[in-house]
């Protein structure tokens, strides 16, 4: 039995910075002293097509890839979530200082 594999489109919906998470009066700094800002790996509206879930797209954040992988796998192999929109899910990376929200959509063959 051959399992059908599907491409999945990842769209960056929204990036949040520490001020969005903790409020405008909280400044978060790296160990180096550098101020933490919104994620620099992505911009709102970025689209990435995943053709092989075993290969992280070039330039993709490893932290985000790890967080999205479980949901990507479901869509890649034809599964769905308990949602009205089949083949889609909104999910996020779990960097609590500067999270990013993504929409994942299975690209059905036409």
Secondary structure, DSSP 8 states (H G I E B T S, - for coil): ------EEEEEEEEE--HHHHH-TT---B-TTS-B--S-SS--TT-EEEES-TTS--TT--HHHHHHHHHHHHHHHTT---SSSSTTEEEEE---TTS-EEEEEEEE---
